[in-house]
Amino acid sequence: MCEYDVIIVGAGHNGLTAGVELQRAGKKVLILEKTNWPGGQAATKELFKGYKHSVGAWALLIFREELIKYLEMDKEGFELIRPESSFTVFGAEDQPCFIGYTDPIDLANHLAEDHGIDALDGFNRLGSFFANFKEMFERYMHEKPPTLEEIIAMEPDDKTRQALSRLSYGSAIEIIREFFKDSDKHGCIQGSLSASAIDGTHMGPYTKGSAASMSYHYTAGDTYDFKIPKGGIGTVSSSLLKVFQRYGGEVRFKSIVEEFIIEHGAVVGVRMKDGEEIRSEATISTLDSKMTFANMCAPGTLPTDFANAVDDIEYANGYVQVHMTIKELPTFKNQLEFVNGTVQSWLVAYIKGPEQLHKAWQQSRAGQVADDPAVYCYFPSQLDSSLSPGDGTHTCTMFSHYFPTDIPAGKHNEMKSHMVERMITAMEKVIPDFRELIMDQVVFTQQYFEKAFNATDGDFSLGLLHPGQMFGDRPVPGWDGGHETPLGNLYMAGAACHPGPGVTCLPGLNGARVVLEKLGSANTEAAE
Ligand SMILES: Cc1cc2nc3c(=O)[nH]c(=O)nc-3n(C[C@H](O)[C@H](O)[C@H](O)COP(=O)(O)OP(=O)(O)OC[C@H]3O[C@@H](n4cnc5c(N)ncnc54)[C@H](O)[C@@H]3O)c2cc1C
């Protein structure tokens, strides 16, 4: 007799989503979490007394809003903040800035007035082009998908096949330049699109296959909106935790699962780091494939080809996130002077264009810190006063891709300091006194996320968002997609699974539904 119907490894947002879906369907669920907080790589933490920062994820990008009600997060006070614009991208002084207005009319006016009618036309045509990928994404959002090659081959008309091939296997740059030709006038638009293309990948915008991540980032709406949870990203998981516990679910924090107990080709429970064994009918891993299979399944328990395919998954993904408290909101100068006193100042990004990202990518591959990194810099407490003490001081976070992944032993801290120095220098172009505003700062690279959450190589995608690792090739390329594994009763339901990374709740929800189907649901109404 098992103590639990389902054990879930990991209380990240996907583990908690799976927990809600299973527990309210009448299953007895235990979630085991290594850290002593919920949310994994999407948590809000008091890094400095009186200030809250979203460590890891900070905005909802791919998330579907209908899930707020479905998962009952609204009943636990979950709310979204909708800024009038998601970002203001700036480059050189003579380049027009690109403002990511969330209202399509505002965006259209900005494009036509500041970038020319050709930019507006390009944006509209690019939206229609992305719609091919979005339609494919939505078709398989809750379904076990075939591989990308199979999906494309199954399309009946040649035009759609060609569009999907380019949107999945092409380089971001070849698509971007088709719609935004003028690198001077449209440099910041090109840069903004390129930055979405390289997010969650180990590619530059010129790399074949970089179009896939860009297409993925434009699946949630017609514009690229950053939706901000009130109280920080951690409220996604804290509200899910409350729903899970309201239905009687049990979570144990500071509980590290060491390995799966495997008997006769099936997982029958988990062995904890302290030696305790806990048995269940089904076990769900929300960790990445390497952690799940190579680290937590005894050697020889998996088919050799499968184990080799797990070994080949690409994870390297370098980045730097700097959390700060600042004395006051900055006064912007030069090309960003116009954002002072407007909401457009809440998130500014220095992205001159694709070449800048490409060079940073090449430098990171050579193990060097980028000379001129692209930087996002945002002021969350400007939008959400609950994040700072309310005495005029504020929170600020900077993020940059392409911190080297292959760092010689003993050099990490030195390279981290160089990178932060260059990120601050980039922001000084528009906030000359930025350095003087900073009161405290703490810096996280991929190494922190690897150590804290057992994410292989600190890859927040839990398997890079490369076309060979998407759709039916997720979580393990060549192994039929889906949430089931070669081991009986072991399931996957984290961001390692289709549809992929980000705070989406989708892998957790879809994985839980597969487990419910296998176990038989006690409360089918709630699971629909
Ligand atoms: C710097 C950064 C910025 C990001 N920005 C965004 C963003 O703005 N928007 C967005 O949508 N996404 C963003 N992401 C990506 C997003 O955070 C992740 O893809 C997502 O949080 C993954 O969720 P998950 O629940 O699948 O996995 P995780 O959050 O990794 O959860 C897995 C959980 O399992 C626990 N665990 C691990 N090993 C064990 C064990 N042996 N026993 C018990 N528990 C264990 C971990 O502690 C963790 O809590 C960002 C990530 C980072 C790092």
PDBQT file of the ligand as one rigid body, heavy atoms in Angstrom, charges set to zero:
ROOT
HETATM    1  C1  LIG A 601      17.611  34.753 -14.660  1.00  0.00    +0.000 C 
HETATM    2  C2  LIG A 601      16.352  34.136 -15.194  1.00  0.00    +0.000 A 
HETATM    3  C3  LIG A 601      15.403  34.934 -15.825  1.00  0.00    +0.000 A 
HETATM    4  C4  LIG A 601      14.228  34.366 -16.315  1.00  0.00    +0.000 A 
HETATM    5  N1  LIG A 601      13.273  35.193 -16.849  1.00  0.00    +0.000 NA
HETATM    6  C5  LIG A 601      12.069  34.680 -17.180  1.00  0.00    +0.000 A 
HETATM    7  C6  LIG A 601      10.978  35.536 -17.452  1.00  0.00    +0.000 A 
HETATM    8  O1  LIG A 601      11.060  36.761 -17.317  1.00  0.00    +0.000 OA
HETATM    9  N2  LIG A 601       9.812  34.975 -17.830  1.00  0.00    +0.000 N 
HETATM   10  C7  LIG A 601       9.636  33.632 -17.901  1.00  0.00    +0.000 A 
HETATM   11  O2  LIG A 601       8.540  33.185 -18.253  1.00  0.00    +0.000 OA
HETATM   12  N3  LIG A 601      10.647  32.789 -17.591  1.00  0.00    +0.000 NA
HETATM   13  C8  LIG A 601      11.838  33.276 -17.210  1.00  0.00    +0.000 A 
HETATM   14  N4  LIG A 601      12.844  32.441 -16.793  1.00  0.00    +0.000 N 
HETATM   15  C9  LIG A 601      12.665  30.973 -16.957  1.00  0.00    +0.000 C 
HETATM   16  C10 LIG A 601      11.767  30.372 -15.875  1.00  0.00    +0.000 C 
HETATM   17  O3  LIG A 601      12.141  30.872 -14.616  1.00  0.00    +0.000 OA
HETATM   18  C11 LIG A 601      11.886  28.825 -15.840  1.00  0.00    +0.000 C 
HETATM   19  O4  LIG A 601      11.807  28.289 -17.147  1.00  0.00    +0.000 OA
HETATM   20  C12 LIG A 601      10.763  28.233 -14.997  1.00  0.00    +0.000 C 
HETATM   21  O5  LIG A 601      10.712  28.879 -13.739  1.00  0.00    +0.000 OA
HETATM   22  C13 LIG A 601      10.940  26.734 -14.800  1.00  0.00    +0.000 C 
HETATM   23  O6  LIG A 601       9.919  26.287 -13.919  1.00  0.00    +0.000 OA
HETATM   24  P1  LIG A 601       9.816  24.768 -13.435  1.00  0.00    +0.000 P 
HETATM   25  O7  LIG A 601       8.784  24.717 -12.367  1.00  0.00    +0.000 OA
HETATM   26  O8  LIG A 601       9.623  23.892 -14.610  1.00  0.00    +0.000 OA
HETATM   27  O9  LIG A 601      11.252  24.415 -12.863  1.00  0.00    +0.000 OA
HETATM   28  P2  LIG A 601      12.081  25.049 -11.590  1.00  0.00    +0.000 P 
HETATM   29  O10 LIG A 601      11.643  26.454 -11.362  1.00  0.00    +0.000 OA
HETATM   30  O11 LIG A 601      13.487  24.789 -11.912  1.00  0.00    +0.000 OA
HETATM   31  O12 LIG A 601      11.569  24.157 -10.401  1.00  0.00    +0.000 OA
HETATM   32  C14 LIG A 601      12.149  22.912 -10.066  1.00  0.00    +0.000 C 
HETATM   33  C15 LIG A 601      12.157  22.809  -8.557  1.00  0.00    +0.000 C 
HETATM   34  O13 LIG A 601      12.697  21.537  -8.189  1.00  0.00    +0.000 OA
HETATM   35  C16 LIG A 601      13.519  21.697  -7.032  1.00  0.00    +0.000 C 
HETATM   36  N5  LIG A 601      14.463  20.580  -6.977  1.00  0.00    +0.000 N 
HETATM   37  C17 LIG A 601      15.555  20.381  -7.746  1.00  0.00    +0.000 A 
HETATM   38  N6  LIG A 601      16.167  19.216  -7.407  1.00  0.00    +0.000 NA
HETATM   39  C18 LIG A 601      15.436  18.676  -6.410  1.00  0.00    +0.000 A 
HETATM   40  C19 LIG A 601      15.560  17.478  -5.644  1.00  0.00    +0.000 A 
HETATM   41  N7  LIG A 601      16.530  16.597  -5.861  1.00  0.00    +0.000 N 
HETATM   42  N8  LIG A 601      14.636  17.240  -4.660  1.00  0.00    +0.000 NA
HETATM   43  C20 LIG A 601      13.611  18.129  -4.431  1.00  0.00    +0.000 A 
HETATM   44  N9  LIG A 601      13.463  19.268  -5.138  1.00  0.00    +0.000 NA
HETATM   45  C21 LIG A 601      14.351  19.537  -6.133  1.00  0.00    +0.000 A 
HETATM   46  C22 LIG A 601      14.185  23.041  -7.268  1.00  0.00    +0.000 C 
HETATM   47  O14 LIG A 601      14.685  23.579  -6.063  1.00  0.00    +0.000 OA
HETATM   48  C23 LIG A 601      13.032  23.849  -7.875  1.00  0.00    +0.000 C 
HETATM   49  O15 LIG A 601      12.292  24.508  -6.864  1.00  0.00    +0.000 OA
HETATM   50  C24 LIG A 601      14.007  32.973 -16.228  1.00  0.00    +0.000 A 
HETATM   51  C25 LIG A 601      14.929  32.183 -15.553  1.00  0.00    +0.000 A 
HETATM   52  C26 LIG A 601      16.089  32.753 -15.034  1.00  0.00    +0.000 A 
HETATM   53  C27 LIG A 601      17.056  31.891 -14.275  1.00  0.00    +0.000 C 
ENDROOT
TORSDOF 0
